[in-house]
Amino acid sequence: MKPVLMFTLNACPYCQRALSMVEELKENNPEYRKIQITIIDEGRQPEIADKYDYFYVPTYYVDGVKVHEGAATLDMIKKVLDTAME
């Protein structure tokens, strides 16, 4: 199982929706609960966010590799979590 970094902004409506979708996916698939997901708010933790190459949030890195950037659907987030499970 690979760790996931999720970059967000507190005021971003797409980020809030993405966080809700992650919780929904965990609820429906208990295996996803085993994935270590670290959420970085770029407004509160710019020293970490500045080390990564992205422009839009939410952005997901799996094991250090960017796998999704920008507004996401439930299917897109599921693909991120499935990638972490590989």
N, CA, C and O atoms as a Maestro MAE file, in Angstrom:
{
 s_m_m2io_version
 :::
 2.0.0
}

f_m_ct {
 s_m_title
 :::
 protein
 m_atom[344] {
  # First column is atom index #
  i_m_mmod_type
  r_m_x_coord
  r_m_y_coord
  r_m_z_coord
  i_m_residue_number
  s_m_chain_name
  s_m_pdb_residue_name
  s_m_pdb_atom_name
  i_m_atomic_number
  :::
  1 25 0.841 -1.171 0.000 1 A "MET " " N  " 7
  2 3 0.000 0.000 0.000 1 A "MET " " CA " 6
  3 2 0.889 1.237 0.000 1 A "MET " " C  " 6
  4 15 1.863 1.316 0.749 1 A "MET " " O  " 8
  5 25 0.539 2.210 -0.856 2 A "LYS " " N  " 7
  6 3 1.350 3.412 -1.007 2 A "LYS " " CA " 6
  7 2 0.672 4.595 -0.311 2 A "LYS " " C  " 6
  8 15 -0.555 4.682 -0.289 2 A "LYS " " O  " 8
  9 25 1.466 5.500 0.255 3 A "PRO " " N  " 7
  10 3 0.889 6.672 0.912 3 A "PRO " " CA " 6
  11 2 0.369 7.692 -0.101 3 A "PRO " " C  " 6
  12 15 0.873 7.795 -1.219 3 A "PRO " " O  " 8
  13 25 -0.636 8.431 0.312 4 A "VAL " " N  " 7
  14 3 -1.246 9.466 -0.525 4 A "VAL " " CA " 6
  15 2 -1.055 10.821 0.148 4 A "VAL " " C  " 6
  16 15 -1.286 10.972 1.348 4 A "VAL " " O  " 8
  17 25 -0.627 11.807 -0.646 5 A "LEU " " N  " 7
  18 3 -0.616 13.204 -0.217 5 A "LEU " " CA " 6
  19 2 -1.734 13.898 -0.962 5 A "LEU " " C  " 6
  20 15 -1.825 13.797 -2.185 5 A "LEU " " O  " 8
  21 25 -2.581 14.597 -0.240 6 A "MET " " N  " 7
  22 3 -3.675 15.344 -0.847 6 A "MET " " CA " 6
  23 2 -3.476 16.813 -0.513 6 A "MET " " C  " 6
  24 15 -3.469 17.192 0.658 6 A "MET " " O  " 8
  25 25 -3.313 17.643 -1.540 7 A "PHE " " N  " 7
  26 3 -3.147 19.072 -1.348 7 A "PHE " " CA " 6
  27 2 -4.478 19.767 -1.532 7 A "PHE " " C  " 6
  28 15 -5.186 19.523 -2.509 7 A "PHE " " O  " 8
  29 25 -4.819 20.637 -0.589 8 A "THR " " N  " 7
  30 3 -6.101 21.329 -0.590 8 A "THR " " CA " 6
  31 2 -5.911 22.791 -0.205 8 A "THR " " C  " 6
  32 15 -4.818 23.221 0.164 8 A "THR " " O  " 8
  33 25 -6.993 23.535 -0.300 9 A "LEU " " N  " 7
  34 3 -7.114 24.879 0.271 9 A "LEU " " CA " 6
  35 2 -8.403 24.907 1.068 9 A "LEU " " C  " 6
  36 15 -9.417 24.373 0.618 9 A "LEU " " O  " 8
  37 25 -8.386 25.505 2.216 10 A "ASN " " N  " 7
  38 3 -9.551 25.524 3.087 10 A "ASN " " CA " 6
  39 2 -10.785 26.112 2.397 10 A "ASN " " C  " 6
  40 15 -11.888 25.595 2.570 10 A "ASN " " O  " 8
  41 25 -10.616 27.172 1.628 11 A "ALA " " N  " 7
  42 3 -11.754 27.859 1.001 11 A "ALA " " CA " 6
  43 2 -12.166 27.253 -0.345 11 A "ALA " " C  " 6
  44 15 -13.075 27.769 -0.996 11 A "ALA " " O  " 8
  45 25 -11.529 26.195 -0.759 12 A "CYS " " N  " 7
  46 3 -11.792 25.601 -2.080 12 A "CYS " " CA " 6
  47 2 -13.009 24.672 -2.018 12 A "CYS " " C  " 6
  48 15 -12.976 23.668 -1.307 12 A "CYS " " O  " 8
  49 25 -14.084 24.993 -2.752 13 A "PRO " " N  " 7
  50 3 -15.261 24.117 -2.724 13 A "PRO " " CA " 6
  51 2 -14.988 22.748 -3.348 13 A "PRO " " C  " 6
  52 15 -15.585 21.753 -2.937 13 A "PRO " " O  " 8
  53 25 -14.094 22.689 -4.332 14 A "TYR " " N  " 7
  54 3 -13.747 21.405 -4.953 14 A "TYR " " CA " 6
  55 2 -13.011 20.511 -3.956 14 A "TYR " " C  " 6
  56 15 -13.177 19.291 -3.957 14 A "TYR " " O  " 8
  57 25 -12.201 21.130 -3.114 15 A "CYS " " N  " 7
  58 3 -11.465 20.370 -2.098 15 A "CYS " " CA " 6
  59 2 -12.415 19.801 -1.051 15 A "CYS " " C  " 6
  60 15 -12.290 18.643 -0.652 15 A "CYS " " O  " 8
  61 25 -13.358 20.618 -0.611 16 A "GLN " " N  " 7
  62 3 -14.316 20.151 0.381 16 A "GLN " " CA " 6
  63 2 -15.140 18.988 -0.159 16 A "GLN " " C  " 6
  64 15 -15.410 18.020 0.551 16 A "GLN " " O  " 8
  65 25 -15.532 19.095 -1.416 17 A "ARG " " N  " 7
  66 3 -16.290 18.010 -2.040 17 A "ARG " " CA " 6
  67 2 -15.417 16.759 -2.174 17 A "ARG " " C  " 6
  68 15 -15.882 15.643 -1.940 17 A "ARG " " O  " 8
  69 25 -14.155 16.951 -2.550 18 A "ALA " " N  " 7
  70 3 -13.237 15.816 -2.689 18 A "ALA " " CA " 6
  71 2 -13.032 15.113 -1.347 18 A "ALA " " C  " 6
  72 15 -12.995 13.884 -1.290 18 A "ALA " " O  " 8
  73 25 -12.899 15.885 -0.273 19 A "LEU " " N  " 7
  74 3 -12.750 15.279 1.054 19 A "LEU " " CA " 6
  75 2 -13.976 14.445 1.415 19 A "LEU " " C  " 6
  76 15 -13.856 13.362 1.987 19 A "LEU " " O  " 8
  77 25 -15.146 14.959 1.076 20 A "SER " " N  " 7
  78 3 -16.383 14.206 1.331 20 A "SER " " CA " 6
  79 2 -16.419 12.921 0.518 20 A "SER " " C  " 6
  80 15 -16.858 11.882 1.009 20 A "SER " " O  " 8
  81 25 -15.957 12.993 -0.722 21 A "MET " " N  " 7
  82 3 -15.958 11.804 -1.571 21 A "MET " " CA " 6
  83 2 -14.969 10.755 -1.068 21 A "MET " " C  " 6
  84 15 -15.239 9.558 -1.157 21 A "MET " " O  " 8
  85 25 -13.830 11.194 -0.544 22 A "VAL " " N  " 7
  86 3 -12.870 10.243 0.038 22 A "VAL " " CA " 6
  87 2 -13.534 9.501 1.196 22 A "VAL " " C  " 6
  88 15 -13.412 8.282 1.315 22 A "VAL " " O  " 8
  89 25 -14.233 10.245 2.045 23 A "GLU " " N  " 7
  90 3 -14.917 9.609 3.179 23 A "GLU " " CA " 6
  91 2 -16.007 8.647 2.699 23 A "GLU " " C  " 6
  92 15 -16.185 7.572 3.271 23 A "GLU " " O  " 8
  93 25 -16.730 9.033 1.659 24 A "GLU " " N  " 7
  94 3 -17.760 8.148 1.094 24 A "GLU " " CA " 6
  95 2 -17.148 6.853 0.569 24 A "GLU " " C  " 6
  96 15 -17.682 5.766 0.789 24 A "GLU " " O  " 8
  97 25 -16.022 6.985 -0.129 25 A "LEU " " N  " 7
  98 3 -15.361 5.789 -0.656 25 A "LEU " " CA " 6
  99 2 -14.849 4.892 0.467 25 A "LEU " " C  " 6
  100 15 -14.940 3.668 0.372 25 A "LEU " " O  " 8
  101 25 -14.312 5.489 1.525 26 A "LYS " " N  " 7
  102 3 -13.856 4.700 2.684 26 A "LYS " " CA " 6
  103 2 -15.025 3.978 3.342 26 A "LYS " " C  " 6
  104 15 -14.891 2.837 3.785 26 A "LYS " " O  " 8
  105 25 -16.172 4.651 3.403 27 A "GLU " " N  " 7
  106 3 -17.372 4.055 3.999 27 A "GLU " " CA " 6
  107 2 -17.833 2.830 3.200 27 A "GLU " " C  " 6
  108 15 -18.247 1.821 3.770 27 A "GLU " " O  " 8
  109 25 -17.752 2.939 1.875 28 A "ASN " " N  " 7
  110 3 -18.232 1.867 1.005 28 A "ASN " " CA " 6
  111 2 -17.212 0.759 0.766 28 A "ASN " " C  " 6
  112 15 -17.577 -0.342 0.353 28 A "ASN " " O  " 8
  113 25 -15.939 1.044 1.022 29 A "ASN " " N  " 7
  114 3 -14.897 0.040 0.820 29 A "ASN " " CA " 6
  115 2 -13.913 0.118 1.991 29 A "ASN " " C  " 6
  116 15 -12.990 0.932 1.967 29 A "ASN " " O  " 8
  117 25 -14.100 -0.709 3.000 30 A "PRO " " N  " 7
  118 3 -13.239 -0.664 4.187 30 A "PRO " " CA " 6
  119 2 -11.743 -0.815 3.895 30 A "PRO " " C  " 6
  120 15 -10.918 -0.376 4.697 30 A "PRO " " O  " 8
  121 25 -11.383 -1.419 2.779 31 A "GLU " " N  " 7
  122 3 -9.964 -1.559 2.422 31 A "GLU " " CA " 6
  123 2 -9.304 -0.194 2.242 31 A "GLU " " C  " 6
  124 15 -8.122 -0.029 2.544 31 A "GLU " " O  " 8
  125 25 -10.065 0.783 1.752 32 A "TYR " " N  " 7
  126 3 -9.518 2.131 1.547 32 A "TYR " " CA " 6
  127 2 -9.126 2.790 2.863 32 A "TYR " " C  " 6
  128 15 -8.289 3.692 2.873 32 A "TYR " " O  " 8
  129 25 -9.711 2.357 3.962 33 A "ARG " " N  " 7
  130 3 -9.391 2.946 5.275 33 A "ARG " " CA " 6
  131 2 -7.945 2.668 5.675 33 A "ARG " " C  " 6
  132 15 -7.384 3.373 6.513 33 A "ARG " " O  " 8
  133 25 -7.345 1.646 5.079 34 A "LYS " " N  " 7
  134 3 -5.964 1.278 5.400 34 A "LYS " " CA " 6
  135 2 -4.939 2.202 4.737 34 A "LYS " " C  " 6
  136 15 -3.765 2.191 5.108 34 A "LYS " " O  " 8
  137 25 -5.376 2.994 3.765 35 A "ILE " " N  " 7
  138 3 -4.466 3.873 3.032 35 A "ILE " " CA " 6
  139 2 -4.118 5.079 3.907 35 A "ILE " " C  " 6
  140 15 -5.001 5.725 4.472 35 A "ILE " " O  " 8
  141 25 -2.843 5.366 4.007 36 A "GLN " " N  " 7
  142 3 -2.394 6.551 4.738 36 A "GLN " " CA " 6
  143 2 -2.568 7.761 3.822 36 A "GLN " " C  " 6
  144 15 -1.870 7.893 2.817 36 A "GLN " " O  " 8
  145 25 -3.505 8.642 4.177 37 A "ILE " " N  " 7
  146 3 -3.751 9.854 3.402 37 A "ILE " " CA " 6
  147 2 -3.370 11.050 4.268 37 A "ILE " " C  " 6
  148 15 -3.972 11.295 5.313 37 A "ILE " " O  " 8
  149 25 -2.366 11.785 3.817 38 A "THR " " N  " 7
  150 3 -1.938 12.989 4.509 38 A "THR " " CA " 6
  151 2 -2.503 14.185 3.756 38 A "THR " " C  " 6
  152 15 -2.252 14.351 2.562 38 A "THR " " O  " 8
  153 25 -3.262 15.011 4.452 39 A "ILE " " N  " 7
  154 3 -3.890 16.174 3.830 39 A "ILE " " CA " 6
  155 2 -3.064 17.409 4.171 39 A "ILE " " C  " 6
  156 15 -2.845 17.727 5.340 39 A "ILE " " O  " 8
  157 25 -2.610 18.098 3.126 40 A "ILE " " N  " 7
  158 3 -1.801 19.293 3.278 40 A "ILE " " CA " 6
  159 2 -2.626 20.483 2.791 40 A "ILE " " C  " 6
  160 15 -2.986 20.549 1.616 40 A "ILE " " O  " 8
  161 25 -2.925 21.419 3.686 41 A "ASP " " N  " 7
  162 3 -3.587 22.658 3.295 41 A "ASP " " CA " 6
  163 2 -2.484 23.630 2.886 41 A "ASP " " C  " 6
  164 15 -1.701 24.077 3.724 41 A "ASP " " O  " 8
  165 25 -2.425 23.954 1.599 42 A "GLU " " N  " 7
  166 3 -1.305 24.765 1.118 42 A "GLU " " CA " 6
  167 2 -1.286 26.158 1.738 42 A "GLU " " C  " 6
  168 15 -0.231 26.789 1.791 42 A "GLU " " O  " 8
  169 25 -2.420 26.646 2.203 43 A "GLY " " N  " 7
  170 3 -2.457 27.938 2.871 43 A "GLY " " CA " 6
  171 2 -1.847 27.898 4.260 43 A "GLY " " C  " 6
  172 15 -1.295 28.891 4.734 43 A "GLY " " O  " 8
  173 25 -1.948 26.755 4.906 44 A "ARG " " N  " 7
  174 3 -1.422 26.606 6.266 44 A "ARG " " CA " 6
  175 2 -0.044 25.956 6.301 44 A "ARG " " C  " 6
  176 15 0.693 26.097 7.277 44 A "ARG " " O  " 8
  177 25 0.300 25.244 5.231 45 A "GLN " " N  " 7
  178 3 1.583 24.542 5.194 45 A "GLN " " CA " 6
  179 2 2.314 24.823 3.875 45 A "GLN " " C  " 6
  180 15 2.644 23.890 3.143 45 A "GLN " " O  " 8
  181 25 2.569 26.109 3.566 46 A "PRO " " N  " 7
  182 3 3.216 26.437 2.288 46 A "PRO " " CA " 6
  183 2 4.624 25.870 2.160 46 A "PRO " " C  " 6
  184 15 5.093 25.629 1.048 46 A "PRO " " O  " 8
  185 25 5.299 25.656 3.280 47 A "GLU " " N  " 7
  186 3 6.657 25.116 3.224 47 A "GLU " " CA " 6
  187 2 6.672 23.693 2.662 47 A "GLU " " C  " 6
  188 15 7.664 23.275 2.064 47 A "GLU " " O  " 8
  189 25 5.600 22.959 2.845 48 A "ILE " " N  " 7
  190 3 5.490 21.619 2.262 48 A "ILE " " CA " 6
  191 2 4.962 21.727 0.832 48 A "ILE " " C  " 6
  192 15 5.518 21.118 -0.083 48 A "ILE " " O  " 8
  193 25 3.896 22.496 0.638 49 A "ALA " " N  " 7
  194 3 3.264 22.619 -0.682 49 A "ALA " " CA " 6
  195 2 4.246 23.143 -1.732 49 A "ALA " " C  " 6
  196 15 4.197 22.716 -2.886 49 A "ALA " " O  " 8
  197 25 5.122 24.050 -1.353 50 A "ASP " " N  " 7
  198 3 6.066 24.639 -2.304 50 A "ASP " " CA " 6
  199 2 7.074 23.635 -2.852 50 A "ASP " " C  " 6
  200 15 7.742 23.908 -3.850 50 A "ASP " " O  " 8
  201 25 7.186 22.490 -2.214 51 A "LYS " " N  " 7
  202 3 8.126 21.459 -2.680 51 A "LYS " " CA " 6
  203 2 7.538 20.599 -3.801 51 A "LYS " " C  " 6
  204 15 8.243 19.771 -4.379 51 A "LYS " " O  " 8
  205 25 6.255 20.788 -4.109 52 A "TYR " " N  " 7
  206 3 5.571 19.957 -5.101 52 A "TYR " " CA " 6
  207 2 5.138 20.802 -6.292 52 A "TYR " " C  " 6
  208 15 4.861 21.994 -6.158 52 A "TYR " " O  " 8
  209 25 5.086 20.164 -7.458 53 A "ASP " " N  " 7
  210 3 4.770 20.845 -8.710 53 A "ASP " " CA " 6
  211 2 3.306 20.622 -9.084 53 A "ASP " " C  " 6
  212 15 2.950 19.593 -9.659 53 A "ASP " " O  " 8
  213 25 2.467 21.598 -8.751 54 A "TYR " " N  " 7
  214 3 1.061 21.553 -9.132 54 A "TYR " " CA " 6
  215 2 0.521 22.976 -9.139 54 A "TYR " " C  " 6
  216 15 1.111 23.878 -8.543 54 A "TYR " " O  " 8
  217 25 -0.610 23.170 -9.820 55 A "PHE " " N  " 7
  218 3 -1.221 24.494 -9.919 55 A "PHE " " CA " 6
  219 2 -2.620 24.556 -9.320 55 A "PHE " " C  " 6
  220 15 -3.036 25.606 -8.830 55 A "PHE " " O  " 8
  221 25 -3.347 23.445 -9.351 56 A "TYR " " N  " 7
  222 3 -4.743 23.414 -8.923 56 A "TYR " " CA " 6
  223 2 -4.935 22.431 -7.777 56 A "TYR " " C  " 6
  224 15 -4.198 21.453 -7.645 56 A "TYR " " O  " 8
  225 25 -5.928 22.706 -6.962 57 A "VAL " " N  " 7
  226 3 -6.292 21.789 -5.890 57 A "VAL " " CA " 6
  227 2 -7.722 21.325 -6.109 57 A "VAL " " C  " 6
  228 15 -8.505 22.049 -6.724 57 A "VAL " " O  " 8
  229 25 -8.084 20.163 -5.636 58 A "PRO " " N  " 7
  230 3 -7.220 19.223 -4.936 58 A "PRO " " CA " 6
  231 2 -6.242 18.533 -5.887 58 A "PRO " " C  " 6
  232 15 -6.537 18.304 -7.060 58 A "PRO " " O  " 8
  233 25 -5.084 18.216 -5.347 59 A "THR " " N  " 7
  234 3 -4.071 17.457 -6.082 59 A "THR " " CA " 6
  235 2 -3.677 16.263 -5.234 59 A "THR " " C  " 6
  236 15 -3.527 16.366 -4.017 59 A "THR " " O  " 8
  237 25 -3.512 15.130 -5.899 60 A "TYR " " N  " 7
  238 3 -3.149 13.885 -5.217 60 A "TYR " " CA " 6
  239 2 -1.811 13.368 -5.738 60 A "TYR " " C  " 6
  240 15 -1.577 13.297 -6.944 60 A "TYR " " O  " 8
  241 25 -0.944 13.011 -4.798 61 A "TYR " " N  " 7
  242 3 0.295 12.303 -5.099 61 A "TYR " " CA " 6
  243 2 0.210 10.942 -4.427 61 A "TYR " " C  " 6
  244 15 -0.157 10.837 -3.257 61 A "TYR " " O  " 8
  245 25 0.550 9.910 -5.174 62 A "VAL " " N  " 7
  246 3 0.621 8.561 -4.616 62 A "VAL " " CA " 6
  247 2 2.081 8.131 -4.665 62 A "VAL " " C  " 6
  248 15 2.679 8.021 -5.736 62 A "VAL " " O  " 8
  249 25 2.638 7.894 -3.489 63 A "ASP " " N  " 7
  250 3 4.036 7.476 -3.370 63 A "ASP " " CA " 6
  251 2 4.963 8.452 -4.093 63 A "ASP " " C  " 6
  252 15 5.930 8.044 -4.736 63 A "ASP " " O  " 8
  253 25 4.650 9.759 -3.978 64 A "GLY " " N  " 7
  254 3 5.496 10.798 -4.560 64 A "GLY " " CA " 6
  255 2 5.229 11.138 -6.015 64 A "GLY " " C  " 6
  256 15 5.881 12.025 -6.566 64 A "GLY " " O  " 8
  257 25 4.283 10.454 -6.651 65 A "VAL " " N  " 7
  258 3 3.975 10.681 -8.061 65 A "VAL " " CA " 6
  259 2 2.597 11.336 -8.178 65 A "VAL " " C  " 6
  260 15 1.615 10.834 -7.632 65 A "VAL " " O  " 8
  261 25 2.534 12.468 -8.898 66 A "LYS " " N  " 7
  262 3 1.251 13.144 -9.069 66 A "LYS " " CA " 6
  263 2 0.340 12.291 -9.942 66 A "LYS " " C  " 6
  264 15 0.710 11.908 -11.052 66 A "LYS " " O  " 8
  265 25 -0.870 11.992 -9.427 67 A "VAL " " N  " 7
  266 3 -1.804 11.151 -10.165 67 A "VAL " " CA " 6
  267 2 -3.098 11.876 -10.519 67 A "VAL " " C  " 6
  268 15 -3.854 11.413 -11.372 67 A "VAL " " O  " 8
  269 25 -3.358 13.013 -9.869 68 A "HIS " " N  " 7
  270 3 -4.547 13.799 -10.231 68 A "HIS " " CA " 6
  271 2 -4.373 15.228 -9.739 68 A "HIS " " C  " 6
  272 15 -3.845 15.472 -8.654 68 A "HIS " " O  " 8
  273 25 -4.836 16.176 -10.572 69 A "GLU " " N  " 7
  274 3 -4.772 17.588 -10.214 69 A "GLU " " CA " 6
  275 2 -6.050 18.274 -10.657 69 A "GLU " " C  " 6
  276 15 -6.465 18.129 -11.806 69 A "GLU " " O  " 8
  277 25 -6.678 19.020 -9.760 70 A "GLY " " N  " 7
  278 3 -7.878 19.794 -10.091 70 A "GLY " " CA " 6
  279 2 -9.150 19.114 -9.631 70 A "GLY " " C  " 6
  280 15 -9.128 18.072 -8.975 70 A "GLY " " O  " 8
  281 25 -10.271 19.743 -9.998 71 A "ALA " " N  " 7
  282 3 -11.582 19.223 -9.601 71 A "ALA " " CA " 6
  283 2 -11.691 17.747 -9.967 71 A "ALA " " C  " 6
  284 15 -11.224 17.312 -11.020 71 A "ALA " " O  " 8
  285 25 -12.315 16.992 -9.074 72 A "ALA " " N  " 7
  286 3 -12.354 15.537 -9.256 72 A "ALA " " CA " 6
  287 2 -13.767 15.005 -9.098 72 A "ALA " " C  " 6
  288 15 -14.602 15.576 -8.397 72 A "ALA " " O  " 8
  289 25 -14.003 13.892 -9.775 73 A "THR " " N  " 7
  290 3 -15.254 13.156 -9.616 73 A "THR " " CA " 6
  291 2 -15.003 11.987 -8.671 73 A "THR " " C  " 6
  292 15 -13.861 11.698 -8.314 73 A "THR " " O  " 8
  293 25 -16.063 11.330 -8.276 74 A "LEU " " N  " 7
  294 3 -15.938 10.156 -7.421 74 A "LEU " " CA " 6
  295 2 -15.084 9.086 -8.106 74 A "LEU " " C  " 6
  296 15 -14.246 8.457 -7.459 74 A "LEU " " O  " 8
  297 25 -15.289 8.878 -9.403 75 A "ASP " " N  " 7
  298 3 -14.503 7.877 -10.136 75 A "ASP " " CA " 6
  299 2 -13.019 8.229 -10.162 75 A "ASP " " C  " 6
  300 15 -12.166 7.348 -10.054 75 A "ASP " " O  " 8
  301 25 -12.711 9.519 -10.304 76 A "MET " " N  " 7
  302 3 -11.297 9.937 -10.333 76 A "MET " " CA " 6
  303 2 -10.626 9.677 -8.996 76 A "MET " " C  " 6
  304 15 -9.492 9.201 -8.944 76 A "MET " " O  " 8
  305 25 -11.329 9.989 -7.914 77 A "ILE " " N  " 7
  306 3 -10.753 9.760 -6.590 77 A "ILE " " CA " 6
  307 2 -10.626 8.269 -6.317 77 A "ILE " " C  " 6
  308 15 -9.667 7.834 -5.680 77 A "ILE " " O  " 8
  309 25 -11.578 7.488 -6.789 78 A "LYS " " N  " 7
  310 3 -11.484 6.028 -6.652 78 A "LYS " " CA " 6
  311 2 -10.220 5.514 -7.348 78 A "LYS " " C  " 6
  312 15 -9.539 4.631 -6.826 78 A "LYS " " O  " 8
  313 25 -9.909 6.065 -8.520 79 A "LYS " " N  " 7
  314 3 -8.689 5.660 -9.238 79 A "LYS " " CA " 6
  315 2 -7.441 6.002 -8.425 79 A "LYS " " C  " 6
  316 15 -6.486 5.227 -8.397 79 A "LYS " " O  " 8
  317 25 -7.448 7.161 -7.765 80 A "VAL " " N  " 7
  318 3 -6.324 7.524 -6.898 80 A "VAL " " CA " 6
  319 2 -6.152 6.493 -5.800 80 A "VAL " " C  " 6
  320 15 -5.046 6.011 -5.557 80 A "VAL " " O  " 8
  321 25 -7.255 6.156 -5.134 81 A "LEU " " N  " 7
  322 3 -7.167 5.183 -4.040 81 A "LEU " " CA " 6
  323 2 -6.796 3.795 -4.547 81 A "LEU " " C  " 6
  324 15 -6.057 3.068 -3.884 81 A "LEU " " O  " 8
  325 25 -7.302 3.427 -5.709 82 A "ASP " " N  " 7
  326 3 -6.924 2.129 -6.286 82 A "ASP " " CA " 6
  327 2 -5.435 2.100 -6.618 82 A "ASP " " C  " 6
  328 15 -4.777 1.075 -6.439 82 A "ASP " " O  " 8
  329 25 -4.910 3.212 -7.096 83 A "THR " " N  " 7
  330 3 -3.475 3.299 -7.379 83 A "THR " " CA " 6
  331 2 -2.674 3.112 -6.096 83 A "THR " " C  " 6
  332 15 -1.634 2.454 -6.100 83 A "THR " " O  " 8
  333 25 -3.152 3.683 -5.012 84 A "ALA " " N  " 7
  334 3 -2.453 3.529 -3.725 84 A "ALA " " CA " 6
  335 2 -2.498 2.085 -3.232 84 A "ALA " " C  " 6
  336 15 -1.604 1.643 -2.511 84 A "ALA " " O  " 8
  337 25 -3.534 1.357 -3.622 85 A "MET " " N  " 7
  338 3 -3.684 -0.034 -3.182 85 A "MET " " CA " 6
  339 2 -2.771 -1.004 -3.962 85 A "MET " " C  " 6
  340 15 -2.541 -2.127 -3.513 85 A "MET " " O  " 8
  341 25 -2.263 -0.582 -5.101 86 A "GLU " " N  " 7
  342 3 -1.450 -1.485 -5.950 86 A "GLU " " CA " 6
  343 2 -0.159 -1.876 -5.276 86 A "GLU " " C  " 6
  344 15 0.634 -2.624 -5.848 86 A "GLU " " O  " 8
  :::
 }
 m_bond[343] {
  # First column is bond index #
  i_m_from
  i_m_to
  i_m_order
  :::
  1 1 2 1
  2 2 3 1
  3 3 4 2
  4 3 5 1
  5 5 6 1
  6 6 7 1
  7 7 8 2
  8 7 9 1
  9 9 10 1
  10 10 11 1
  11 11 12 2
  12 11 13 1
  13 13 14 1
  14 14 15 1
  15 15 16 2
  16 15 17 1
  17 17 18 1
  18 18 19 1
  19 19 20 2
  20 19 21 1
  21 21 22 1
  22 22 23 1
  23 23 24 2
  24 23 25 1
  25 25 26 1
  26 26 27 1
  27 27 28 2
  28 27 29 1
  29 29 30 1
  30 30 31 1
  31 31 32 2
  32 31 33 1
  33 33 34 1
  34 34 35 1
  35 35 36 2
  36 35 37 1
  37 37 38 1
  38 38 39 1
  39 39 40 2
  40 39 41 1
  41 41 42 1
  42 42 43 1
  43 43 44 2
  44 43 45 1
  45 45 46 1
  46 46 47 1
  47 47 48 2
  48 47 49 1
  49 49 50 1
  50 50 51 1
  51 51 52 2
  52 51 53 1
  53 53 54 1
  54 54 55 1
  55 55 56 2
  56 55 57 1
  57 57 58 1
  58 58 59 1
  59 59 60 2
  60 59 61 1
  61 61 62 1
  62 62 63 1
  63 63 64 2
  64 63 65 1
  65 65 66 1
  66 66 67 1
  67 67 68 2
  68 67 69 1
  69 69 70 1
  70 70 71 1
  71 71 72 2
  72 71 73 1
  73 73 74 1
  74 74 75 1
  75 75 76 2
  76 75 77 1
  77 77 78 1
  78 78 79 1
  79 79 80 2
  80 79 81 1
  81 81 82 1
  82 82 83 1
  83 83 84 2
  84 83 85 1
  85 85 86 1
  86 86 87 1
  87 87 88 2
  88 87 89 1
  89 89 90 1
  90 90 91 1
  91 91 92 2
  92 91 93 1
  93 93 94 1
  94 94 95 1
  95 95 96 2
  96 95 97 1
  97 97 98 1
  98 98 99 1
  99 99 100 2
  100 99 101 1
  101 101 102 1
  102 102 103 1
  103 103 104 2
  104 103 105 1
  105 105 106 1
  106 106 107 1
  107 107 108 2
  108 107 109 1
  109 109 110 1
  110 110 111 1
  111 111 112 2
  112 111 113 1
  113 113 114 1
  114 114 115 1
  115 115 116 2
  116 115 117 1
  117 117 118 1
  118 118 119 1
  119 119 120 2
  120 119 121 1
  121 121 122 1
  122 122 123 1
  123 123 124 2
  124 123 125 1
  125 125 126 1
  126 126 127 1
  127 127 128 2
  128 127 129 1
  129 129 130 1
  130 130 131 1
  131 131 132 2
  132 131 133 1
  133 133 134 1
  134 134 135 1
  135 135 136 2
  136 135 137 1
  137 137 138 1
  138 138 139 1
  139 139 140 2
  140 139 141 1
  141 141 142 1
  142 142 143 1
  143 143 144 2
  144 143 145 1
  145 145 146 1
  146 146 147 1
  147 147 148 2
  148 147 149 1
  149 149 150 1
  150 150 151 1
  151 151 152 2
  152 151 153 1
  153 153 154 1
  154 154 155 1
  155 155 156 2
  156 155 157 1
  157 157 158 1
  158 158 159 1
  159 159 160 2
  160 159 161 1
  161 161 162 1
  162 162 163 1
  163 163 164 2
  164 163 165 1
  165 165 166 1
  166 166 167 1
  167 167 168 2
  168 167 169 1
  169 169 170 1
  170 170 171 1
  171 171 172 2
  172 171 173 1
  173 173 174 1
  174 174 175 1
  175 175 176 2
  176 175 177 1
  177 177 178 1
  178 178 179 1
  179 179 180 2
  180 179 181 1
  181 181 182 1
  182 182 183 1
  183 183 184 2
  184 183 185 1
  185 185 186 1
  186 186 187 1
  187 187 188 2
  188 187 189 1
  189 189 190 1
  190 190 191 1
  191 191 192 2
  192 191 193 1
  193 193 194 1
  194 194 195 1
  195 195 196 2
  196 195 197 1
  197 197 198 1
  198 198 199 1
  199 199 200 2
  200 199 201 1
  201 201 202 1
  202 202 203 1
  203 203 204 2
  204 203 205 1
  205 205 206 1
  206 206 207 1
  207 207 208 2
  208 207 209 1
  209 209 210 1
  210 210 211 1
  211 211 212 2
  212 211 213 1
  213 213 214 1
  214 214 215 1
  215 215 216 2
  216 215 217 1
  217 217 218 1
  218 218 219 1
  219 219 220 2
  220 219 221 1
  221 221 222 1
  222 222 223 1
  223 223 224 2
  224 223 225 1
  225 225 226 1
  226 226 227 1
  227 227 228 2
  228 227 229 1
  229 229 230 1
  230 230 231 1
  231 231 232 2
  232 231 233 1
  233 233 234 1
  234 234 235 1
  235 235 236 2
  236 235 237 1
  237 237 238 1
  238 238 239 1
  239 239 240 2
  240 239 241 1
  241 241 242 1
  242 242 243 1
  243 243 244 2
  244 243 245 1
  245 245 246 1
  246 246 247 1
  247 247 248 2
  248 247 249 1
  249 249 250 1
  250 250 251 1
  251 251 252 2
  252 251 253 1
  253 253 254 1
  254 254 255 1
  255 255 256 2
  256 255 257 1
  257 257 258 1
  258 258 259 1
  259 259 260 2
  260 259 261 1
  261 261 262 1
  262 262 263 1
  263 263 264 2
  264 263 265 1
  265 265 266 1
  266 266 267 1
  267 267 268 2
  268 267 269 1
  269 269 270 1
  270 270 271 1
  271 271 272 2
  272 271 273 1
  273 273 274 1
  274 274 275 1
  275 275 276 2
  276 275 277 1
  277 277 278 1
  278 278 279 1
  279 279 280 2
  280 279 281 1
  281 281 282 1
  282 282 283 1
  283 283 284 2
  284 283 285 1
  285 285 286 1
  286 286 287 1
  287 287 288 2
  288 287 289 1
  289 289 290 1
  290 290 291 1
  291 291 292 2
  292 291 293 1
  293 293 294 1
  294 294 295 1
  295 295 296 2
  296 295 297 1
  297 297 298 1
  298 298 299 1
  299 299 300 2
  300 299 301 1
  301 301 302 1
  302 302 303 1
  303 303 304 2
  304 303 305 1
  305 305 306 1
  306 306 307 1
  307 307 308 2
  308 307 309 1
  309 309 310 1
  310 310 311 1
  311 311 312 2
  312 311 313 1
  313 313 314 1
  314 314 315 1
  315 315 316 2
  316 315 317 1
  317 317 318 1
  318 318 319 1
  319 319 320 2
  320 319 321 1
  321 321 322 1
  322 322 323 1
  323 323 324 2
  324 323 325 1
  325 325 326 1
  326 326 327 1
  327 327 328 2
  328 327 329 1
  329 329 330 1
  330 330 331 1
  331 331 332 2
  332 331 333 1
  333 333 334 1
  334 334 335 1
  335 335 336 2
  336 335 337 1
  337 337 338 1
  338 338 339 1
  339 339 340 2
  340 339 341 1
  341 341 342 1
  342 342 343 1
  343 343 344 2
  :::
 }
}
